[in-house]
Amino acid sequence: MKGRISETNLHPRHIEIIEMVRSNGFLATEEMGRLLKVTVQTIRRDINVLCEKGLLRRYHGGAGLASSTENVAYSARQVLNHEAKSRIARMAADFIPDNASLFINIGTTTEEVAKALLDHKKLRVITNNLNVAGLLCGNPEFEVIVSGGVVRGDRGVIGESTVDFFRQFKVDYGVIGISGIDEDGDLLDFDYREVRVAQAIVENARRVLLVTDHTKFGRNPMVRLGPISEIDALFTDRPPPASIREALEKASVALYVSDAEGE
């Protein structure tokens, strides 16, 4: 964990601030100082640094989420809530049997799922995530198929050729991440090209597993993937808000919540 923090030049307190703001949507400067046991002046300096990095937006009296049109940088997302993502990933990996076929898409949580799958046997994995492909190639029993398309800075592959590629297959499981779940249960993301690929995964997987940590609840990126009823199971680290739980129950979507120890 310390290595990851130094790589992204994020102070541990900065990570805590980002996670608190993403959990609440907005936090007052005084409240952050009280929770972190530092002075208001220190928090203001921290907010200035995080705003310069594009990770937060400054508001009168505090800080809130950055733009609804642009995601947090990939290097920062690798660090944020990393332990919770690992627990979610292990739980989702336990759900997937040996000898299964699956899609895995772009995202730091789906990459953790790939790590958790390494001890499985004879998986056939189709992915548009070069990080996932690199991880899964470590198991000689796996067949890993990578889509073509445009490669983003986070090593995700997107574009119409990527969508067409996924539509050639019908697999047992689709493992997807998401940048936000609205209060009405809509699944939301930032890049419409990434969403198009995720939609192809949803359409061509027999069971769709959504893996996401609690900071995505109530977050509102601008591109709609679809209603939460399109997934079969949600794997997360904390119980969702009441409105999202109601949407899950109404759609008969299974909910799996990891405990703090990841058991």
C-alpha positions as CSV (number, residue, x, y, z in Angstrom):
1,M,0.0,0.0,0.0
2,K,2.8,2.4,0.8
3,G,4.4,1.8,-2.5
4,R,1.2,2.6,-4.3
5,I,0.9,5.9,-2.4
6,S,4.4,7.0,-3.3
7,E,3.9,6.2,-6.9
8,T,0.9,8.5,-7.2
9,N,2.4,11.2,-4.9
10,L,-0.6,11.1,-2.7
11,H,-0.2,11.6,1.0
12,P,-2.2,9.1,3.1
13,R,-4.3,11.9,4.6
14,H,-5.1,13.0,1.0
15,I,-6.5,9.6,0.3
16,E,-8.6,9.7,3.4
17,I,-10.0,13.1,2.4
18,I,-10.9,11.9,-1.1
19,E,-12.6,8.8,0.3
20,M,-14.6,10.8,2.8
21,V,-15.7,13.4,0.2
22,R,-16.7,10.7,-2.3
23,S,-18.7,8.9,0.4
24,N,-20.6,12.1,1.4
25,G,-20.6,14.1,-1.8
26,F,-19.5,17.2,0.2
27,L,-17.7,17.8,3.4
28,A,-17.1,21.1,5.3
29,T,-13.5,22.0,6.0
30,E,-14.1,22.1,9.8
31,E,-15.7,18.7,9.7
32,M,-12.7,17.2,7.8
33,G,-10.3,18.8,10.3
34,R,-12.3,17.3,13.2
35,L,-12.4,13.8,11.7
36,L,-8.7,13.8,10.8
37,K,-7.6,15.6,13.9
38,V,-5.7,18.3,12.1
39,T,-6.1,22.1,11.8
40,V,-8.4,23.8,9.4
41,Q,-5.4,25.4,7.8
42,T,-3.9,22.0,7.1
43,I,-7.1,20.8,5.5
44,R,-7.3,23.9,3.3
45,R,-3.8,23.2,2.1
46,D,-4.7,19.6,1.4
47,I,-7.8,20.7,-0.5
48,N,-5.7,23.1,-2.6
49,V,-3.3,20.2,-3.5
50,L,-6.2,17.9,-4.4
51,C,-8.0,20.5,-6.4
52,E,-4.8,21.2,-8.4
53,K,-4.6,17.5,-9.2
54,G,-8.2,17.5,-10.4
55,L,-9.3,15.1,-7.7
56,L,-11.7,17.4,-5.8
57,R,-13.5,20.6,-6.4
58,R,-13.4,23.5,-4.0
59,Y,-16.7,25.0,-2.8
60,H,-17.5,27.6,-0.2
61,G,-16.7,26.2,3.2
62,G,-15.5,22.8,2.0
63,A,-14.8,20.5,-0.9
64,G,-16.9,18.2,-3.1
65,L,-16.6,15.8,-6.0
66,A,-14.8,16.8,-9.2
67,S,-16.6,17.1,-12.5
68,S,-19.4,14.7,-13.4
69,T,-17.9,14.6,-16.9
70,E,-14.4,13.5,-16.0
71,N,-13.2,10.6,-13.8
72,V,-10.5,10.6,-11.2
73,A,-7.1,9.8,-12.6
74,Y,-6.3,6.1,-13.0
75,S,-3.2,6.2,-10.8
76,A,-5.3,7.7,-8.0
77,R,-8.1,5.2,-8.5
78,Q,-5.6,2.4,-8.0
79,V,-5.0,3.6,-4.5
80,L,-8.5,4.7,-3.4
81,N,-10.3,2.2,-1.3
82,H,-7.8,-0.5,-2.4
83,E,-8.3,-2.9,0.5
84,A,-12.1,-2.8,0.1
85,K,-11.7,-3.5,-3.7
86,S,-9.6,-6.5,-2.9
87,R,-12.2,-7.9,-0.5
88,I,-14.9,-7.3,-3.1
89,A,-12.8,-9.1,-5.8
90,R,-12.2,-12.2,-3.6
91,M,-15.9,-12.5,-3.0
92,A,-16.7,-12.2,-6.7
93,A,-14.0,-14.6,-7.7
94,D,-15.4,-17.2,-5.3
95,F,-18.7,-16.9,-7.2
96,I,-17.0,-17.9,-10.5
97,P,-16.3,-21.7,-10.9
98,D,-13.4,-23.3,-12.6
99,N,-13.9,-24.1,-16.4
100,A,-16.0,-20.9,-16.9
101,S,-16.0,-18.4,-19.7
102,L,-16.2,-14.7,-18.9
103,F,-15.8,-11.2,-19.9
104,I,-13.9,-8.7,-17.8
105,N,-14.0,-5.0,-18.6
106,I,-12.1,-1.8,-17.6
107,G,-11.6,-0.7,-14.0
108,T,-9.4,-1.0,-11.0
109,T,-11.9,-3.3,-9.2
110,T,-12.2,-5.6,-12.1
111,E,-8.4,-5.8,-12.1
112,E,-8.5,-6.9,-8.5
113,V,-11.0,-9.6,-9.6
114,A,-8.4,-10.8,-12.2
115,K,-5.8,-11.1,-9.4
116,A,-8.3,-13.1,-7.3
117,L,-9.0,-15.5,-10.2
118,L,-5.4,-16.6,-10.7
119,D,-5.8,-19.8,-8.7
120,H,-8.8,-20.9,-10.7
121,K,-8.5,-23.6,-13.4
122,K,-9.1,-23.5,-17.1
123,L,-10.9,-20.2,-17.5
124,R,-11.5,-18.6,-20.9
125,V,-11.4,-14.8,-20.5
126,I,-12.3,-12.2,-23.0
127,T,-11.2,-8.7,-22.0
128,N,-10.7,-5.1,-23.2
129,N,-8.4,-4.4,-20.3
130,L,-4.7,-4.9,-21.0
131,N,-3.9,-4.9,-17.3
132,V,-6.3,-7.8,-16.8
133,A,-4.8,-9.7,-19.8
134,G,-1.3,-9.2,-18.4
135,L,-2.3,-10.5,-15.0
136,L,-4.2,-13.5,-16.2
137,C,-1.5,-14.6,-18.6
138,G,0.3,-15.7,-15.4
139,N,-1.8,-18.8,-15.3
140,P,-0.9,-21.2,-18.1
141,E,-4.2,-23.0,-17.9
142,F,-6.1,-19.8,-18.9
143,E,-7.0,-18.8,-22.4
144,V,-7.0,-15.0,-22.6
145,I,-8.5,-13.2,-25.6
146,V,-7.9,-9.5,-26.0
147,S,-10.1,-7.2,-28.0
148,G,-8.8,-4.7,-30.6
149,G,-9.6,-1.0,-30.5
150,V,-8.2,2.3,-29.2
151,V,-6.0,1.9,-26.2
152,R,-6.5,4.6,-23.4
153,G,-3.9,5.7,-20.9
154,D,-5.2,3.3,-18.3
155,R,-4.7,0.4,-20.8
156,G,-8.4,0.0,-21.4
157,V,-9.4,-0.7,-25.0
158,I,-12.5,1.0,-26.4
159,G,-14.2,1.9,-29.7
160,E,-16.7,0.4,-32.1
161,S,-14.4,-2.4,-33.1
162,T,-14.2,-3.4,-29.4
163,V,-18.0,-3.5,-29.2
164,D,-18.2,-5.6,-32.4
165,F,-15.6,-8.0,-31.0
166,F,-17.5,-8.7,-27.8
167,R,-20.7,-9.3,-29.7
168,Q,-19.1,-12.4,-31.3
169,F,-19.2,-14.3,-28.0
170,K,-21.7,-15.6,-25.5
171,V,-20.1,-16.4,-22.1
172,D,-21.1,-17.6,-18.7
173,Y,-20.2,-14.5,-16.7
174,G,-19.6,-10.8,-17.4
175,V,-17.6,-9.0,-14.7
176,I,-18.0,-5.2,-15.0
177,G,-17.2,-2.2,-12.9
178,I,-19.0,1.2,-12.8
179,S,-18.2,4.8,-11.9
180,G,-21.5,5.6,-10.3
181,I,-24.9,4.2,-9.2
182,D,-27.6,6.9,-9.1
183,E,-30.2,6.9,-6.3
184,D,-32.8,5.5,-8.7
185,G,-30.5,2.5,-9.5
186,D,-29.2,3.7,-12.9
187,L,-25.6,2.6,-13.7
188,L,-23.5,5.6,-14.8
189,D,-20.0,6.2,-16.2
190,F,-17.9,8.9,-17.8
191,D,-16.8,7.6,-21.2
192,Y,-19.6,6.7,-23.6
193,R,-17.2,4.5,-25.6
194,E,-16.5,2.5,-22.4
195,V,-20.2,2.3,-21.7
196,R,-20.9,0.9,-25.2
197,V,-18.5,-2.0,-24.5
198,A,-20.0,-2.6,-21.1
199,Q,-23.5,-2.8,-22.7
200,A,-22.2,-5.4,-25.2
201,I,-20.9,-7.4,-22.2
202,V,-24.3,-7.2,-20.4
203,E,-26.1,-8.3,-23.6
204,N,-23.8,-11.3,-24.2
205,A,-23.2,-12.7,-20.7
206,R,-25.5,-15.3,-19.1
207,R,-24.9,-13.7,-15.7
208,V,-23.6,-10.2,-15.1
209,L,-21.6,-9.5,-11.9
210,L,-21.1,-5.8,-11.0
211,V,-18.2,-5.2,-8.7
212,T,-18.0,-1.7,-7.0
213,D,-17.1,-0.1,-3.7
214,H,-19.4,2.0,-1.7
215,T,-18.0,5.3,-2.9
216,K,-19.8,4.8,-6.2
217,F,-23.3,4.9,-4.5
218,G,-25.0,8.2,-5.3
219,R,-22.2,9.3,-7.6
220,N,-23.5,10.9,-10.8
221,P,-21.4,10.6,-14.0
222,M,-23.2,11.7,-17.1
223,V,-23.3,8.6,-19.3
224,R,-26.0,6.0,-18.6
225,L,-25.2,2.3,-19.0
226,G,-28.6,1.1,-18.1
227,P,-30.9,0.2,-15.1
228,I,-29.6,-1.9,-12.3
229,S,-32.1,-4.6,-13.3
230,E,-29.7,-5.5,-16.1
231,I,-27.2,-7.1,-13.7
232,D,-27.6,-10.3,-11.8
233,A,-25.5,-9.6,-8.7
234,L,-23.8,-6.7,-7.0
235,F,-20.6,-7.2,-5.0
236,T,-19.7,-4.4,-2.7
237,D,-18.1,-3.5,0.6
238,R,-20.9,-1.7,2.4
239,P,-24.7,-1.9,2.3
240,P,-26.0,0.5,-0.4
241,P,-28.4,3.4,0.6
242,A,-32.1,2.5,1.0
243,S,-33.1,3.8,-2.5
244,I,-30.5,1.6,-4.2
245,R,-31.4,-1.4,-2.0
246,E,-35.0,-1.0,-3.0
247,A,-34.0,-0.9,-6.7
248,L,-32.0,-4.1,-6.2
249,E,-34.9,-5.8,-4.5
250,K,-37.4,-4.7,-7.1
251,A,-35.2,-6.1,-9.9
252,S,-34.4,-9.3,-7.9
253,V,-30.6,-8.6,-8.1
254,A,-28.6,-10.5,-5.5
255,L,-26.5,-8.3,-3.1
256,Y,-23.2,-9.5,-1.6
257,V,-21.5,-7.3,1.0
258,S,-18.0,-8.2,2.2
259,D,-17.2,-7.8,5.9
260,A,-14.2,-5.8,7.2
261,E,-12.0,-8.8,7.3
262,G,-12.8,-10.0,3.8
263,E,-14.0,-13.4,5.0
